[in-house]
Structures are given as C-alpha cells and as structure tokens.
Amino acid sequence: MGAMRVAQAAGYLGLSVNTLNKWRTQGRGPSFVKLGRAICYRNADLDAWLDQHAHSSTSAYDSG
C-alpha cells in the first residue's frame, strides 16, 4: 500500500496544497496519516474519497 505526501496527494486529486491543508484542518478531506511531523495520504484512502464524491450528473450533485 503506497502513500503520498501532501503536495503529491493534492496533485493527484487536482487540488491546490492550500485547499487540501485547509480541508484537513476542517475535517473535510480524505483520511490522512501523521508520521512524526509528516502528513501522508494512503493511495487507497484517496481513491475511496474520490469514489465517495463521484456523481453521474450535475443535477445529482449536492454541495451541502
């Protein structure tokens, strides 16, 4: 099972590092692991988070 640092994970998700950092402090983004001072995102957690936010149409999307 692989893991990515914040910058790699942000790129993988198509987000800015600032957005991913903000979401982490707000408890909104994907699950993360803290190893010492390093924040890492497991590949499986990123993929699961993407799957949870998949939509088939814009009318089915609920931003709330």
C-alpha positions in Angstrom: 0.0 0.0 0.0 1.5 3.3 -1.1 1.3 6.7 0.4 1.8 10.3 -0.8 2.9 13.5 0.9 0.6 16.5 0.8 1.9 18.0 -2.5 1.6 14.7 -4.3 -1.8 14.0 -3.0 -3.1 17.4 -3.9 -1.8 16.9 -7.4 -3.4 13.5 -7.6 -6.8 15.0 -6.6 -6.4 18.1 -8.8 -6.5 20.4 -5.8 -4.1 23.0 -4.5 -1.9 22.2 -1.5 -3.6 25.1 0.4 -7.1 23.6 -0.3 -6.0 20.1 0.9 -4.4 21.6 4.0 -7.5 23.7 4.8 -9.8 20.7 4.3 -7.6 18.6 6.6 -7.9 21.2 9.4 -11.7 21.4 8.8 -12.1 17.6 8.8 -13.4 17.6 5.2 -10.9 15.9 3.0 -9.7 12.4 2.7 -8.3 10.4 5.6 -4.6 11.0 6.4 -1.9 9.6 8.5 0.6 11.6 10.6 4.0 10.0 10.8 6.0 12.2 13.2 5.6 15.6 11.7 4.8 14.4 8.2 1.3 14.2 6.8 0.7 11.4 4.4 -2.3 10.2 2.4 -2.6 6.5 1.6 -3.4 5.8 -2.0 -6.4 3.6 -1.1 -7.9 6.5 1.1 -7.5 9.0 -1.8 -9.2 6.6 -4.2 -12.0 5.8 -1.7 -12.6 9.6 -1.1 -12.8 10.2 -4.9 -15.3 7.3 -5.2 -17.4 8.8 -2.5 -17.6 12.1 -4.4 -18.4 10.7 -7.8 -21.6 11.9 -9.5 -23.3 10.9 -12.7 -24.8 14.3 -13.4 -24.7 17.8 -12.1 -28.3 17.7 -11.1 -27.5 14.8 -8.7 -24.7 16.8 -7.0 -25.4 18.1 -3.6 -22.8 20.6 -2.4 -24.1 20.5 1.2 
